[in-house]
Structures are given as structure tokens and as C-alpha cells.
Amino acid sequence: PTPSPTETATATATSTETPTSTPTDTPTPTPTPTPTPVPSAPTNLSVSSSCNGNLPKNEVTWNTVAGASSYKIYRNGEVISSGTQTSPYTDNNVTAGQSYLYFARAVNTTGESSDSNSQTVSQNSCASPSPSPS
């Protein structure tokens, strides 16, 4: 008699678990900060002419504006003060008999405002009066 073949069982391990990956945090985008707007122009600029003894001076005043960290003061189109933080500004570098045009700009980290209103002032003489004859 011929022996009949016998079946040999082979065990194959099959995983029934589905592998899971370690969760990773999804980065949250950092919001872009809103840039600080350029300040509005100073308002109600005015200039008064007076004397400090026999020396002429002009006092420039204006209404401050929100968002400004400083002010630039202009005389005849040239910056005469940069970084001025409060109103008024006194201009002692003036000459009697001359006319001066002033305006201001508000400044912050973003930039400068447009020009304020402007005002022209004519500087009076500040000569000491002559003593009266006795």
C-alpha cells in the first residue's frame, strides 16, 4: 500500500490591528499684525509772535492727534524741530521784520501725516524802547 499524503498545516500570523500613527499638532498660523495707520494731520495750528526781552520768538501750537508719537515742525518748508512731543513749540531763531510760514506733521512708526493747516506770521521788532528824556 502506498501511504497517502498528509496535509501539514502551516500557521500564518495575520495582524488584525490597523497601525495608527502618532498624531502631530497642526501648526496654527500666526496672524499678521495689522499695521499701525499713519496718524492724521495735526489740526488748528496757530502761531503767535512775541518777544523774549528784546529777542523775537514765535510760539507754534496745534491740536495733538491720536496715534502720533511725535511731531515735526516746519518753518518756510524746512524742518526746524523733529521729535517734538507736545504743543507748543517755541521758535527762537527768528528775525524781526521777516515773515514765517509754519505747519506741522504728526509722526509714528508707520510714517508721517499730511501737512497741518499752515499759518504765516510777520515778526515784529522787539527793540527795547528808548528811555524817555527826563
HUWOGI-V712254 format. One record per residue. N is the residue number from 1. RES is the residue in three letters. PHI is phi as a letter, one per 40 degrees, with the letter a starting at -180 (999 if undefined). Layout:
[[N:RES:PHI] [N:RES:PHI]]
This chain:
[[1:PRO:999] [2:THR:c] [3:PRO:c] [4:SER:c] [5:PRO:c] [6:THR:b] [7:GLU:c] [8:THR:b] [9:ALA:c] [10:THR:b] [11:ALA:c] [12:THR:b] [13:ALA:c] [14:THR:b] [15:SER:c] [16:THR:b] [17:GLU:c] [18:THR:c] [19:PRO:c] [20:THR:b] [21:SER:c] [22:THR:c] [23:PRO:c] [24:THR:b] [25:ASP:c] [26:THR:c] [27:PRO:c] [28:THR:c] [29:PRO:c] [30:THR:c] [31:PRO:c] [32:THR:c] [33:PRO:c] [34:THR:c] [35:PRO:c] [36:THR:c] [37:PRO:c] [38:VAL:c] [39:PRO:c] [40:SER:c] [41:ALA:c] [42:PRO:d] [43:THR:b] [44:ASN:f] [45:LEU:c] [46:SER:a] [47:VAL:b] [48:SER:b] [49:SER:b] [50:SER:a] [51:CYS:b] [52:ASN:b] [53:GLY:g] [54:ASN:b] [55:LEU:b] [56:PRO:c] [57:LYS:a] [58:ASN:b] [59:GLU:b] [60:VAL:b] [61:THR:b] [62:TRP:a] [63:ASN:c] [64:THR:c] [65:VAL:b] [66:ALA:c] [67:GLY:g] [68:ALA:c] [69:SER:c] [70:SER:a] [71:TYR:b] [72:LYS:b] [73:ILE:b] [74:TYR:b] [75:ARG:b] [76:ASN:f] [77:GLY:g] [78:GLU:b] [79:VAL:c] [80:ILE:b] [81:SER:a] [82:SER:b] [83:GLY:g] [84:THR:c] [85:GLN:b] [86:THR:b] [87:SER:c] [88:PRO:c] [89:TYR:b] [90:THR:b] [91:ASP:b] [92:ASN:c] [93:ASN:c] [94:VAL:b] [95:THR:b] [96:ALA:d] [97:GLY:g] [98:GLN:b] [99:SER:b] [100:TYR:b] [101:LEU:b] [102:TYR:b] [103:PHE:a] [104:ALA:b] [105:ARG:b] [106:ALA:c] [107:VAL:b] [108:ASN:a] [109:THR:c] [110:THR:c] [111:GLY:i] [112:GLU:b] [113:SER:c] [114:SER:c] [115:ASP:c] [116:SER:c] [117:ASN:c] [118:SER:b] [119:GLN:a] [120:THR:b] [121:VAL:b] [122:SER:c] [123:GLN:c] [124:ASN:c] [125:SER:c] [126:CYS:b] [127:ALA:c] [128:SER:c] [129:PRO:c] [130:SER:c] [131:PRO:c] [132:SER:c] [133:PRO:c] [134:SER:c]]
